[in-house]
Amino acid sequence: FEGYTVSVNKKADDYDDFKTDVITANQSVITDCIRNAIQKYDKDSITEDKVKKDALAEIQKKFDTKSIVEITISNFRKQ
C-alpha cells in the first residue's frame, strides 16, 4: 500500500484526546498496525477489507480509542 487515511468520529467521547495532531504524531505506529494486519494473511486469503478491519481493531486497542472509526488504504495491491 502507498498510504492510508484515518476517519474519526468527532462526536466520540474521547475525540478531544485524539485529534489530527495525535494521528500525525503517530503515523509510524499506525503504519505498523496496518503492516501487522497485512502480515496475518497469505496472498490467497488476504483482502483489503480484512486488512482494514484488523488494522482498525489494532489501532483502536493500541490507542484505547473508539474515535477512530475507519481506515482507508491507498493503492492496496496483492503481489
N, CA, C and O atoms as a Tinker XYZ file with bonds, in Angstrom:
   316  protein
     1  N      0.839000   -1.179000    0.000000    73     2
     2  CA     0.000000    0.000000    0.000000    64     1     3
     3  C      0.877000    1.232000    0.000000    63     2     4     5
     4  O      2.032000    1.192000    0.423000    81     3
     5  N      0.317000    2.316000   -0.476000    73     3     6
     6  CA     1.102000    3.554000   -0.563000    64     5     7
     7  C      0.800000    4.522000    0.566000    63     6     8     9
     8  O      1.619000    5.390000    0.867000    81     7
     9  N     -0.337000    4.392000    1.183000    73     7    10
    10  CA    -0.700000    5.308000    2.244000    64     9    11
    11  C     -2.039000    4.931000    2.848000    63    10    12    13
    12  O     -2.628000    3.907000    2.502000    81    11
    13  N     -2.504000    5.760000    3.737000    73    11    14
    14  CA    -3.777000    5.496000    4.392000    64    13    15
    15  C     -4.413000    6.807000    4.826000    63    14    16    17
    16  O     -3.761000    7.849000    4.909000    81    15
    17  N     -5.704000    6.718000    5.098000    73    15    18
    18  CA    -6.457000    7.827000    5.655000    64    17    19
    19  C     -7.201000    7.299000    6.874000    63    18    20    21
    20  O     -7.771000    6.209000    6.841000    81    19
    21  N     -7.190000    8.066000    7.927000    73    19    22
    22  CA    -7.884000    7.708000    9.161000    64    21    23
    23  C     -9.126000    8.581000    9.275000    63    22    24    25
    24  O     -9.042000    9.807000    9.202000    81    23
    25  N    -10.272000    7.945000    9.455000    73    23    26
    26  CA   -11.519000    8.687000    9.667000    64    25    27
    27  C    -11.879000    8.632000   11.137000    63    26    28    29
    28  O    -11.788000    7.583000   11.776000    81    27
    29  N    -12.291000    9.778000   11.667000    73    27    30
    30  CA   -12.633000    9.853000   13.091000    64    29    31
    31  C    -14.073000   10.298000   13.281000    63    30    32    33
    32  O    -14.661000   10.953000   12.421000    81    31
    33  N    -14.620000    9.928000   14.420000    73    31    34
    34  CA   -15.957000   10.347000   14.833000    64    33    35
    35  C    -15.780000   11.525000   15.781000    63    34    36    37
    36  O    -15.336000   11.354000   16.916000    81    35
    37  N    -16.123000   12.706000   15.318000    73    35    38
    38  CA   -15.939000   13.911000   16.127000    64    37    39
    39  C    -16.879000   13.960000   17.323000    63    38    40    41
    40  O    -16.690000   14.773000   18.228000    81    39
    41  N    -17.889000   13.096000   17.334000    73    39    42
    42  CA   -18.835000   13.061000   18.443000    64    41    43
    43  C    -18.456000   12.026000   19.507000    63    42    44    45
    44  O    -19.131000   11.913000   20.529000    81    43
    45  N    -17.389000   11.279000   19.272000    73    43    46
    46  CA   -16.950000   10.276000   20.241000    64    45    47
    47  C    -16.498000   10.949000   21.531000    63    46    48    49
    48  O    -15.964000   12.058000   21.514000    81    47
    49  N    -16.717000   10.274000   22.629000    73    47    50
    50  CA   -16.375000   10.825000   23.943000    64    49    51
    51  C    -14.906000   11.216000   24.060000    63    50    52    53
    52  O    -14.573000   12.207000   24.711000    81    51
    53  N    -14.034000   10.442000   23.434000    73    51    54
    54  CA   -12.596000   10.700000   23.579000    64    53    55
    55  C    -11.998000   11.447000   22.385000    63    54    56    57
    56  O    -10.777000   11.473000   22.233000    81    55
    57  N    -12.824000   12.048000   21.543000    73    55    58
    58  CA   -12.309000   12.748000   20.361000    64    57    59
    59  C    -11.326000   13.858000   20.734000    63    58    60    61
    60  O    -10.318000   14.036000   20.051000    81    59
    61  N    -11.597000   14.595000   21.789000    73    59    62
    62  CA   -10.701000   15.689000   22.180000    64    61    63
    63  C     -9.302000   15.202000   22.516000    63    62    64    65
    64  O     -8.338000   15.961000   22.415000    81    63
    65  N     -9.181000   13.936000   22.917000    73    63    66
    66  CA    -7.877000   13.355000   23.238000    64    65    67
    67  C     -7.172000   12.790000   22.007000    63    66    68    69
    68  O     -5.996000   12.433000   22.076000    81    67
    69  N     -7.878000   12.708000   20.894000    73    67    70
    70  CA    -7.313000   12.025000   19.729000    64    69    71
    71  C     -7.613000   12.787000   18.444000    63    70    72    73
    72  O     -8.263000   12.262000   17.540000    81    71
    73  N     -7.150000   13.994000   18.370000    73    71    74
    74  CA    -7.375000   14.838000   17.195000    64    73    75
    75  C     -6.288000   14.605000   16.152000    63    74    76    77
    76  O     -5.426000   13.741000   16.318000    81    75
    77  N     -6.340000   15.371000   15.095000    73    75    78
    78  CA    -5.432000   15.222000   13.957000    64    77    79
    79  C     -3.963000   15.279000   14.348000    63    78    80    81
    80  O     -3.152000   14.545000   13.785000    81    79
    81  N     -3.601000   16.133000   15.299000    73    79    82
    82  CA    -2.189000   16.237000   15.668000    64    81    83
    83  C     -1.675000   14.949000   16.310000    63    82    84    85
    84  O     -0.504000   14.606000   16.151000    81    83
    85  N     -2.526000   14.246000   17.023000    73    83    86
    86  CA    -2.125000   12.961000   17.622000    64    85    87
    87  C     -1.948000   11.921000   16.523000    63    86    88    89
    88  O     -1.000000   11.136000   16.553000    81    87
    89  N     -2.846000   11.915000   15.567000    73    87    90
    90  CA    -2.727000   10.985000   14.437000    64    89    91
    91  C     -1.447000   11.272000   13.665000    63    90    92    93
    92  O     -0.704000   10.350000   13.328000    81    91
    93  N     -1.189000   12.530000   13.385000    73    91    94
    94  CA     0.019000   12.914000   12.653000    64    93    95
    95  C      1.282000   12.517000   13.413000    63    94    96    97
    96  O      2.242000   12.031000   12.816000    81    95
    97  N      1.280000   12.719000   14.710000    73    95    98
    98  CA     2.454000   12.391000   15.525000    64    97    99
    99  C      2.689000   10.887000   15.620000    63    98   100   101
   100  O      3.793000   10.455000   15.953000    81    99
   101  N      1.674000   10.093000   15.335000    73    99   102
   102  CA     1.781000    8.637000   15.470000    64   101   103
   103  C      1.647000    7.910000   14.139000    63   102   104   105
   104  O      1.202000    6.763000   14.103000    81   103
   105  N      2.024000    8.560000   13.051000    73   103   106
   106  CA     1.911000    7.946000   11.727000    64   105   107
   107  C      2.652000    6.616000   11.628000    63   106   108   109
   108  O      2.136000    5.666000   11.040000    81   107
   109  N      3.832000    6.538000   12.186000    73   107   110
   110  CA     4.608000    5.295000   12.076000    64   109   111
   111  C      3.947000    4.168000   12.861000    63   110   112   113
   112  O      3.998000    3.013000   12.439000    81   111
   113  N      3.333000    4.480000   13.984000    73   111   114
   114  CA     2.625000    3.462000   14.777000    64   113   115
   115  C      1.427000    2.942000   13.988000    63   114   116   117
   116  O      1.180000    1.737000   13.949000    81   115
   117  N      0.693000    3.840000   13.367000    73   115   118
   118  CA    -0.480000    3.441000   12.579000    64   117   119
   119  C     -0.047000    2.617000   11.368000    63   118   120   121
   120  O     -0.688000    1.621000   11.035000    81   119
   121  N      1.035000    3.028000   10.710000    73   119   122
   122  CA     1.568000    2.257000    9.584000    64   121   123
   123  C      1.956000    0.856000   10.025000    63   122   124   125
   124  O      1.686000   -0.109000    9.311000    81   123
   125  N      2.587000    0.726000   11.189000    73   123   126
   126  CA     2.954000   -0.591000   11.713000    64   125   127
   127  C      1.725000   -1.448000   11.980000    63   126   128   129
   128  O      1.755000   -2.653000   11.731000    81   127
   129  N      0.655000   -0.860000   12.476000    73   127   130
   130  CA    -0.585000   -1.603000   12.719000    64   129   131
   131  C     -1.145000   -2.150000   11.402000    63   130   132   133
   132  O     -1.617000   -3.285000   11.352000    81   131
   133  N     -1.092000   -1.354000   10.354000    73   131   134
   134  CA    -1.573000   -1.804000    9.045000    64   133   135
   135  C     -0.678000   -2.918000    8.516000    63   134   136   137
   136  O     -1.173000   -3.915000    7.993000    81   135
   137  N      0.628000   -2.756000    8.647000    73   135   138
   138  CA     1.556000   -3.813000    8.198000    64   137   139
   139  C      1.355000   -5.102000    8.979000    63   138   140   141
   140  O      1.399000   -6.187000    8.398000    81   139
   141  N      1.135000   -5.003000   10.282000    73   139   142
   142  CA     0.868000   -6.193000   11.091000    64   141   143
   143  C     -0.388000   -6.905000   10.605000    63   142   144   145
   144  O     -0.428000   -8.134000   10.547000    81   143
   145  N     -1.415000   -6.130000   10.255000    73   143   146
   146  CA    -2.652000   -6.726000    9.747000    64   145   147
   147  C     -2.399000   -7.434000    8.415000    63   146   148   149
   148  O     -2.941000   -8.513000    8.177000    81   147
   149  N     -1.594000   -6.845000    7.563000    73   147   150
   150  CA    -1.269000   -7.456000    6.269000    64   149   151
   151  C     -0.531000   -8.775000    6.467000    63   150   152   153
   152  O     -0.800000   -9.748000    5.762000    81   151
   153  N      0.390000   -8.814000    7.414000    73   151   154
   154  CA     1.222000   -9.998000    7.623000    64   153   155
   155  C      0.462000  -11.186000    8.191000    63   154   156   157
   156  O      0.998000  -12.293000    8.221000    81   155
   157  N     -0.753000  -10.991000    8.634000    73   155   158
   158  CA    -1.565000  -12.091000    9.165000    64   157   159
   159  C     -2.061000  -13.029000    8.062000    63   158   160   161
   160  O     -2.496000  -14.146000    8.344000    81   159
   161  N     -1.998000  -12.582000    6.829000    73   159   162
   162  CA    -2.610000  -13.322000    5.725000    64   161   163
   163  C     -1.583000  -13.724000    4.676000    63   162   164   165
   164  O     -0.547000  -13.081000    4.508000    81   163
   165  N     -1.905000  -14.817000    3.972000    73   163   166
   166  CA    -1.095000  -15.167000    2.814000    64   165   167
   167  C     -1.753000  -14.556000    1.577000    63   166   168   169
   168  O     -2.847000  -13.998000    1.662000    81   167
   169  N     -1.091000  -14.663000    0.439000    73   167   170
   170  CA    -1.577000  -13.976000   -0.761000    64   169   171
   171  C     -2.932000  -14.495000   -1.244000    63   170   172   173
   172  O     -3.648000  -13.788000   -1.954000    81   171
   173  N     -3.284000  -15.708000   -0.869000    73   171   174
   174  CA    -4.562000  -16.267000   -1.314000    64   173   175
   175  C     -5.736000  -15.857000   -0.425000    63   174   176   177
   176  O     -6.880000  -15.849000   -0.880000    81   175
   177  N     -5.471000  -15.520000    0.825000    73   175   178
   178  CA    -6.574000  -15.210000    1.731000    64   177   179
   179  C     -6.707000  -13.728000    2.066000    63   178   180   181
   180  O     -7.685000  -13.324000    2.695000    81   179
   181  N     -5.745000  -12.923000    1.659000    73   179   182
   182  CA    -5.771000  -11.506000    2.013000    64   181   183
   183  C     -6.802000  -10.752000    1.167000    63   182   184   185
   184  O     -6.945000  -10.989000   -0.033000    81   183
   185  N     -7.505000   -9.846000    1.824000    73   183   186
   186  CA    -8.372000   -8.900000    1.121000    64   185   187
   187  C     -8.198000   -7.542000    1.792000    63   186   188   189
   188  O     -7.793000   -7.450000    2.950000    81   187
   189  N     -8.506000   -6.513000    1.053000    73   187   190
   190  CA    -8.386000   -5.171000    1.613000    64   189   191
   191  C     -9.330000   -4.995000    2.803000    63   190   192   193
   192  O     -8.966000   -4.367000    3.798000    81   191
   193  N    -10.527000   -5.541000    2.703000    73   191   194
   194  CA   -11.494000   -5.407000    3.803000    64   193   195
   195  C    -11.001000   -6.075000    5.086000    63   194   196   197
   196  O    -11.169000   -5.526000    6.175000    81   195
   197  N    -10.395000   -7.255000    4.961000    73   195   198
   198  CA    -9.852000   -7.946000    6.141000    64   197   199
   199  C     -8.741000   -7.121000    6.789000    63   198   200   201
   200  O     -8.684000   -6.981000    8.011000    81   199
   201  N     -7.873000   -6.587000    5.960000    73   199   202
   202  CA    -6.752000   -5.789000    6.475000    64   201   203
   203  C     -7.269000   -4.535000    7.174000    63   202   204   205
   204  O     -6.806000   -4.200000    8.264000    81   203
   205  N     -8.219000   -3.843000    6.560000    73   203   206
   206  CA    -8.769000   -2.628000    7.167000    64   205   207
   207  C     -9.447000   -2.941000    8.495000    63   206   208   209
   208  O     -9.285000   -2.195000    9.461000    81   207
   209  N    -10.195000   -4.020000    8.555000    73   207   210
   210  CA   -10.889000   -4.411000    9.798000    64   209   211
   211  C     -9.885000   -4.735000   10.900000    63   210   212   213
   212  O    -10.021000   -4.260000   12.027000    81   211
   213  N     -8.884000   -5.537000   10.574000    73   211   214
   214  CA    -7.871000   -5.922000   11.567000    64   213   215
   215  C     -7.030000   -4.724000   12.006000    63   214   216   217
   216  O     -6.742000   -4.569000   13.193000    81   215
   217  N     -6.640000   -3.885000   11.061000    73   215   218
   218  CA    -5.831000   -2.700000   11.388000    64   217   219
   219  C     -6.623000   -1.746000   12.272000    63   218   220   221
   220  O     -6.086000   -1.203000   13.237000    81   219
   221  N     -7.889000   -1.540000   11.951000    73   219   222
   222  CA    -8.730000   -0.652000   12.761000    64   221   223
   223  C     -8.829000   -1.165000   14.191000    63   222   224   225
   224  O     -8.694000   -0.393000   15.140000    81   223
   225  N     -9.063000   -2.455000   14.347000    73   223   226
   226  CA    -9.157000   -3.029000   15.691000    64   225   227
   227  C     -7.855000   -2.856000   16.462000    63   226   228   229
   228  O     -7.874000   -2.525000   17.648000    81   227
   229  N     -6.736000   -3.076000   15.803000    73   227   230
   230  CA    -5.433000   -2.931000   16.462000    64   229   231
   231  C     -5.157000   -1.476000   16.851000    63   230   232   233
   232  O     -4.644000   -1.207000   17.937000    81   231
   233  N     -5.495000   -0.553000   15.972000    73   231   234
   234  CA    -5.287000    0.871000   16.256000    64   233   235
   235  C     -6.174000    1.318000   17.412000    63   234   236   237
   236  O     -5.719000    2.025000   18.311000    81   235
   237  N     -7.436000    0.909000   17.389000    73   235   238
   238  CA    -8.343000    1.269000   18.478000    64   237   239
   239  C     -7.837000    0.727000   19.811000    63   238   240   241
   240  O     -7.917000    1.405000   20.836000    81   239
   241  N     -7.324000   -0.481000   19.793000    73   239   242
   242  CA    -6.801000   -1.085000   21.024000    64   241   243
   243  C     -5.525000   -0.380000   21.476000    63   242   244   245
   244  O     -5.379000   -0.046000   22.652000    81   243
   245  N     -4.611000   -0.156000   20.550000    73   243   246
   246  CA    -3.317000    0.459000   20.895000    64   245   247
   247  C     -3.493000    1.847000   21.504000    63   246   248   249
   248  O     -2.798000    2.204000   22.455000    81   247
   249  N     -4.411000    2.618000   20.963000    73   247   250
   250  CA    -4.616000    3.978000   21.442000    64   249   251
   251  C     -5.783000    4.093000   22.428000    63   250   252   253
   252  O     -6.092000    5.180000   22.916000    81   251
   253  N     -6.418000    2.962000   22.711000    73   251   254
   254  CA    -7.557000    2.928000   23.627000    64   253   255
   255  C     -8.580000    4.004000   23.248000    63   254   256   257
   256  O     -8.937000    4.860000   24.056000    81   255
   257  N     -9.037000    3.932000   21.998000    73   255   258
   258  CA    -9.975000    4.930000   21.486000    64   257   259
   259  C    -11.025000    4.284000   20.598000    63   258   260   261
   260  O    -10.767000    3.286000   19.924000    81   259
   261  N    -12.198000    4.867000   20.612000    73   259   262
   262  CA   -13.249000    4.491000   19.676000    64   261   263
   263  C    -13.524000    5.648000   18.716000    63   262   264   265
   264  O    -14.430000    5.566000   17.886000    81   263
   265  N    -12.742000    6.726000   18.828000    73   263   266
   266  CA   -12.961000    7.869000   17.948000    64   265   267
   267  C    -12.467000    7.588000   16.528000    63   266   268   269
   268  O    -12.939000    8.214000   15.580000    81   267
   269  N    -11.535000    6.666000   16.370000    73   267   270
   270  CA   -11.113000    6.248000   15.026000    64   269   271
   271  C    -12.113000    5.204000   14.559000    63   270   272   273
   272  O    -12.269000    4.158000   15.188000    81   271
   273  N    -12.796000    5.494000   13.444000    73   271   274
   274  CA   -13.880000    4.624000   13.014000    64   273   275
   275  C    -13.637000    3.922000   11.679000    63   274   276   277
   276  O    -14.359000    2.989000   11.327000    81   275
   277  N    -12.618000    4.370000   10.933000    73   275   278
   278  CA   -12.373000    3.747000    9.638000    64   277   279
   279  C    -10.947000    4.013000    9.178000    63   278   280   281
   280  O    -10.359000    5.053000    9.474000    81   279
   281  N    -10.410000    3.048000    8.449000    73   279   282
   282  CA    -9.107000    3.174000    7.800000    64   281   283
   283  C     -9.339000    2.968000    6.305000    63   282   284   285
   284  O     -9.979000    1.999000    5.897000    81   283
   285  N     -8.824000    3.871000    5.507000    73   283   286
   286  CA    -8.853000    3.708000    4.060000    64   285   287
   287  C     -7.409000    3.533000    3.601000    63   286   288   289
   288  O     -6.535000    4.322000    3.961000    81   287
   289  N     -7.167000    2.503000    2.810000    73   287   290
   290  CA    -5.813000    2.207000    2.360000    64   289   291
   291  C     -5.686000    2.592000    0.883000    63   290   292   293
   292  O     -6.507000    2.202000    0.053000    81   291
   293  N     -4.641000    3.366000    0.574000    73   291   294
   294  CA    -4.402000    3.810000   -0.801000    64   293   295
   295  C     -3.590000    2.778000   -1.564000    63   294   296   297
   296  O     -2.563000    2.295000   -1.085000    81   295
   297  N     -4.057000    2.453000   -2.735000    73   295   298
   298  CA    -3.357000    1.549000   -3.660000    64   297   299
   299  C     -2.983000    0.217000   -3.028000    63   298   300   301
   300  O     -1.831000   -0.211000   -3.109000    81   299
   301  N     -3.950000   -0.433000   -2.401000    73   299   302
   302  CA    -3.737000   -1.760000   -1.831000    64   301   303
   303  C     -3.604000   -2.752000   -2.987000    63   302   304   305
   304  O     -4.479000   -2.832000   -3.849000    81   303
   305  N     -2.494000   -3.510000   -2.996000    73   303   306
   306  CA    -2.259000   -4.477000   -4.057000    64   305   307
   307  C     -1.733000   -5.778000   -3.492000    63   306   308   309
   308  O     -0.869000   -5.789000   -2.615000    81   307
   309  N     -2.264000   -6.873000   -4.005000    73   307   310
   310  CA    -1.709000   -8.191000   -3.662000    64   309   311
   311  C     -0.592000   -8.494000   -4.654000    63   310   312   313
   312  O     -0.692000   -8.189000   -5.843000    81   311
   313  N      0.479000   -9.106000   -4.136000    73   311   314
   314  CA     1.580000   -9.468000   -5.045000    64   313   315
   315  C      1.918000  -10.913000   -4.903000    63   314   316
   316  O      2.818000  -11.407000   -5.583000    81   315
